[in-house]
Amino acid sequence: MDPYPGAAATRVDAVASRASGIGSMPGDDFNDSFQVVLGEVGDLPFLPELPARGTSASMVGRTLGLVGELGVDLQPAGWRLTDAPSADQRRARSLLAQDLDTVEELSQGRADFFKVQVVGPWTLAALVERPRGDKVVGDHGARRDLAQALAEGVRQHVADVRRRLGSEASVVVQLDEPALPTVLAGGVPTASGFSRHRSVTAADAAETLDWLDEAVVSSGASSLVHCCAPEVPVAMLRETSIPALSFDLSLVTQRQYEDLAEWVDAGRALWPGVVPAVDPAGTPPGEVDLTNRVLGWWSALGFTEAETVPATVVTPACGLAGASPRWARAALSLAERVARNLSEGEGRMDP
C-alpha cells in the first residue's frame, strides 16, 4: 500500500516499510543531530528540532518563524501576535536557515525523501495569544488568519527545502497536532484559568487542516498529521484529505480500532510510534519484541498475515528531546530495524 496515495511527486516505496523520527532531538548541535539522523534513518531522514537551543528553536518557535505574514513576539506567558516581527521571530527564521544550510551540505543528493515538521493550525491556535490576550483559538477570525498565514509559510518552506535538496527530492510535511483532541473537547484554558475556550466543531477542524494539506500538495509535497496525545480523533481526521497519520501506539484504545481500520481501508497510511521516546528505566525493548508488537497490532486491524501488512513507517512514540543522546540514536536505530523486519514479511519473529 502506498503511504501517499494520489501524490505521485512524493510517493514512498509501496513495498518497503521505512523508519523515521518525529522531529525533536536532544542537545544543541544541529550538525551532530543531523549526522545521527542520516546514519540511522537515511531512507526517510527528517529535519531535527533542538529545543535545547532556546524557545526560538522549539517546535512552536520554529513554526512561527515561517509565518511571515504575521508578527509574533515572546511574552512571559508565551508567544503573542503583534503588528511586526520580533527579534525572537527573526532568530527563529535565522536558525532555520542555518539548519537548512547544514542539511544541504550534508545530504548532497542522499535524501530521496525528506520530512519536515510544523505545528499544525489547531495546536498553534491553542498556544499562541491574541494581541490583547487569550488564545487565538477563541477568535474565529484570528485563527483563520493564523492558519492561512501558516499555509503560505509552509508553501515557501517546502519550496526552500526542495531548492536545497533538488527538485527530485520528495518532501513530506508533518503537521504536529498534540493539542487537537483538547481543542475538539473544549479543554483549552482561558487566560484566567477559570474557564475553557469553546470547543471547535469537527467540520471546522477538518476544513482548516484541509487548507494546510492543499498548501502542501500545491507545493509538490505530501502531508501527514502527528498526534502523540491520547484520544487521537481518527474519525474527524478521516474527513480531511490528509493521507497519513502518526501516533503513539501505546495510547491506542480498543474503541479506536474500527476507525483505524477504516482509515487503512480508505487507502491511507499509518505511522505507529512504537519505540520509547525516553530512556527506558529497565532493560530496553529489542527489535524482535517491537516487531512482534507492530505485527500483533496490524493483526488486530485485520492483517493477520505478515505478507499482507501495509507498508509502514515506524517511529519513536514521540519526539526525542527528553532522551539522552545515546538513547536517541538507539531509538532511531531500533525503528529502522523494526521497519526492515516488517519489509521482510516473514511473519512473527522468534524471541
Stockholm file with secondary structure:
# STOCKHOLM 1.0

chainA/1-351         MDPYPGAAATRVDAVASRASGIGSMPGDDFNDSFQVVLGEVGDLPFLPELPARGTSASMVGRTLGLVGELGVDLQPAGWRLTDAPSADQRRARSLLAQDLDTVEELSQGRADFFKVQVVGPWTLAALVERPRGDKVVGDHGARRDLAQALAEGVRQHVADVRRRLGSEASVVVQLDEPALPTVLAGGVPTASGFSRHRSVTAADAAETLDWLDEAVVSSGASSLVHCCAPEVPVAMLRETSIPALSFDLSLVTQRQYEDLAEWVDAGRALWPGVVPAVDPAGTPPGEVDLTNRVLGWWSALGFTEAETVPATVVTPACGLAGASPRWARAALSLAERVARNLSEGEGRMDP
#=GR chainA/1-351 SS CCSSTTCGGGCCCSSCCEECCCSBCSSSCHHHHHHHHHHHSTTSCBCCBCGGGCGGGSHHHHHHHHCTTSEEEEETTEEEEESSCCHHHHHHHHHHHHHHHHHHHHHTTCCSEEEEEEECHHHHHHHSBCTTSSBGGGCHHHHHHHHHHHHHHHHHHHHHHHHHHCTTCEEEEEEECTTHHHHHTTCCBCTTSSSBCCCCCHHHHHHHHHHHHHHHHHTTCEEEEEECSSSCCHHHHTTSCCCEEEEEGGGCCGGGHHHHHHHHHTTCEEEEEEECSSCCSSSCCCHHHHHHHHHHHHHHTTCCSGGGCCCCEEEESSCSTTSCHHHHHHHHHHHHHHHHHHHHTCCSCCC
#=GC SS_cons         CCSSTTCGGGCCCSSCCEECCCSBCSSSCHHHHHHHHHHHSTTSCBCCBCGGGCGGGSHHHHHHHHCTTSEEEEETTEEEEESSCCHHHHHHHHHHHHHHHHHHHHHTTCCSEEEEEEECHHHHHHHSBCTTSSBGGGCHHHHHHHHHHHHHHHHHHHHHHHHHHCTTCEEEEEEECTTHHHHHTTCCBCTTSSSBCCCCCHHHHHHHHHHHHHHHHHTTCEEEEEECSSSCCHHHHTTSCCCEEEEEGGGCCGGGHHHHHHHHHTTCEEEEEEECSSCCSSSCCCHHHHHHHHHHHHHHTTCCSGGGCCCCEEEESSCSTTSCHHHHHHHHHHHHHHHHHHHHTCCSCCC
//
